[in-house]
C-alpha cells in the first residue's frame, strides 16, 4: 500500500512538472471521468472549470484552469489526484476498468461521484466491482471533509430538489482512508455550473462551490 502511494505521488509530480513547463501558472490538473454504459458522463460542462476557478481564486490553489477527460481504464488516471464523476444514467465498468480504478484509488487517488439524479442504482452496482469488500457508508457531519476549508455543520448543502430527500454524503473507506466520496440527492455539480444554466441564487452557488473546494482540498491534503 505504501509503495503504491509513493508511485502515485511520483506520477503526479512528473505530470505536474510537464504541465508547469507549458503552463507556468498551473501545476496540477483535475479530470472528469469518462465511462461506458450509455450514461451522460459529459454532463455539467461548465462545472469543473468553475470549481477550479473558485479554488484558485478563493484558496490560492494552483490548478490548471482546464479540466481533462480521462477514461476509467486509462493509465493516465494515475496522473490526477482528484477525479470527478457525474451523470444521470447507466454506468458499466469492464473488469479491466474496475481493476484500474481500484489500483488508482489504492495508490492514493481520490474519486468524487456526484449523482446528477438517476445515477445511484448504477454506480452502487459498479463500485461493487471495484471494491466488493467495501460498502458506501454515510459520513458523519463532523468528518473533516465538511470542515477542511469551509464549515458545513449539517453536511452537504441542498442544491436542487428531486424526491424530497435530504442530501447525503457517502464514502468508501479503505484502511482508514477515505478514497471515494459520493454526493447524493444534492446535485452539487449543478451548483458549480454557470449561473445562466440554472439561474440558482448566488448564495446557493457559493455553498456548492465551497463544498466542492472542500472535496478538492481534502483530496490534495491526503496525498
ZAMARGU-4260 file (C-alpha; in steps of 0.2 Angstrom, whole numbers, plus 5000, padded with zeros to 4 digits):
<rodrens>
0) 5000/5000/5000 | 5014/5012/5005 | 5024/5008/4989 | 5009/5011/4978 | 5005/5028/4986
5) 5023/5033/4983 | 5022/5028/4965 | 5006/5038/4963 | 5014/5053/4971 | 5029/5052/4959
10) 5017/5051/4944 | 5008/5066/4950 | 5024/5075/4952 | 5030/5071/4935 | 5014/5076/4927
15) 5014/5092/4937 | 5032/5096/4930 | 5026/5093/4912 | 5011/5104/4915 | 5022/5118/4923
20) 5033/5119/4908 | 5018/5123/4897 | 5008/5132/4909 | 5019/5141/4921 | 5005/5147/4932
25) 4997/5130/4935 | 5005/5114/4942 | 4991/5102/4944 | 4976/5096/4934 | 4960/5088/4939
30) 4949/5077/4927 | 4931/5071/4923 | 4929/5053/4922 | 4923/5045/4905 | 4914/5029/4907
35) 4904/5017/4897 | 4886/5011/4898 | 4877/5025/4890 | 4876/5037/4904 | 4880/5055/4901
40) 4897/5056/4909 | 4899/5073/4900 | 4885/5082/4910 | 4888/5099/4918 | 4900/5105/4905
45) 4905/5121/4915 | 4905/5114/4932 | 4923/5108/4934 | 4931/5124/4926 | 4921/5135/4938
50) 4926/5124/4953 | 4944/5126/4948 | 4942/5145/4946 | 4934/5146/4963 | 4948/5136/4971
55) 4962/5146/4963 | 4954/5162/4967 | 4947/5159/4985 | 4960/5147/4991 | 4975/5152/4981
60) 4977/5134/4974 | 4987/5131/4958 | 4976/5120/4947 | 4976/5121/4928 | 4961/5131/4923
65) 4955/5117/4910 | 4948/5101/4915 | 4954/5085/4907 | 4944/5070/4902 | 4951/5053/4907
70) 4944/5036/4904 | 4941/5023/4918 | 4953/5011/4911 | 4967/5023/4905 | 4984/5023/4913
75) 4983/5042/4913 | 4971/5041/4928 | 4986/5040/4939 | 4991/5057/4935 | 4976/5066/4943
80) 4975/5067/4962 | 4956/5072/4960 | 4944/5064/4948 | 4926/5069/4946 | 4912/5058/4940
85) 4894/5063/4936 | 4879/5058/4926 | 4861/5053/4926 | 4860/5036/4919 | 4869/5019/4916
90) 4887/5015/4921 | 4896/5000/4916 | 4914/4996/4921 | 4923/4982/4912 | 4934/4970/4923
95) 4950/4979/4917 | 4942/4996/4921 | 4936/4991/4938 | 4954/4984/4942 | 4962/5000/4935
100) 4951/5011/4946 | 4954/5001/4961 | 4973/5002/4958 | 4971/5021/4956 | 4961/5023/4972
105) 4973/5012/4982 | 4988/5021/4976 | 4982/5037/4983 | 4970/5044/4970 | 4953/5051/4975
110) 4936/5050/4966 | 4921/5061/4969 | 4905/5054/4962 | 4891/5066/4960 | 4873/5059/4957
115) 4866/5071/4944 | 4849/5061/4948 | 4847/5044/4941 | 4865/5038/4944 | 4863/5029/4961
120) 4857/5012/4956 | 4871/5010/4943 | 4885/5017/4952 | 4882/5007/4968 | 4882/4991/4957
125) 4898/4996/4948 | 4908/5001/4963 | 4905/4984/4970 | 4915/4978/4955 | 4929/4989/4961
130) 4928/4986/4979 | 4917/4970/4983 | 4923/4970/5001 | 4918/4988/5004 | 4901/4997/5005
135) 4896/5015/5005 | 4895/5022/5022 | 4886/5039/5026 | 4899/5050/5033 | 4896/5059/5050
140) 4894/5078/5049 | 4909/5081/5060 | 4920/5072/5046 | 4935/5083/5041 | 4928/5084/5023
145) 4914/5095/5029 | 4926/5107/5038 | 4943/5106/5029 | 4941/5124/5022 | 4923/5129/5024
150) 4912/5123/5038 | 4896/5113/5034 | 4890/5108/5051 | 4874/5100/5044 | 4883/5091/5030
155) 4880/5093/5011 | 4870/5109/5005 | 4855/5105/4995 | 4856/5112/4978 | 4841/5105/4968
160) 4826/5096/4973 | 4820/5080/4966 | 4812/5067/4978 | 4811/5077/4994 | 4825/5068/5001
165) 4839/5076/5012 | 4856/5076/5004 | 4868/5063/5010 | 4887/5061/5008 | 4894/5043/5007
170) 4911/5037/5007 | 4922/5021/5003 | 4935/5019/5017 | 4950/5008/5014 | 4962/5005/5029
175) 4956/5021/5037 | 4957/5032/5022 | 4943/5040/5013 | 4946/5035/4994 | 4929/5039/4986
180) 4916/5052/4991 | 4898/5050/4984 | 4887/5065/4985 | 4868/5060/4984 | 4852/5070/4982
185) 4861/5087/4981 | 4866/5090/4963 | 4882/5098/4969 | 4889/5099/4952 | 4874/5108/4946
190) 4878/5122/4958 | 4895/5124/4950 | 4888/5127/4933 | 4887/5145/4925 | 4874/5155/4934
195) 4864/5156/4917 | 4862/5137/4916 | 4850/5135/4931 | 4848/5153/4937 | 4852/5147/4955
200) 4853/5161/4968 | 4871/5166/4971 | 4871/5161/4989 | 4867/5143/4984 | 4880/5143/4970
205) 4893/5149/4983 | 4889/5135/4995 | 4890/5122/4981 | 4907/5129/4976 | 4913/5130/4994
210) 4908/5111/4997 | 4917/5107/4981 | 4933/5116/4986 | 4932/5106/5002 | 4932/5090/4992
215) 4947/5096/4981 | 4957/5102/4996 | 4954/5086/5005 | 4960/5075/4991 | 4976/5086/4989
220) 4978/5085/5008 | 4978/5066/5009 | 4992/5064/4995
</rodrens>
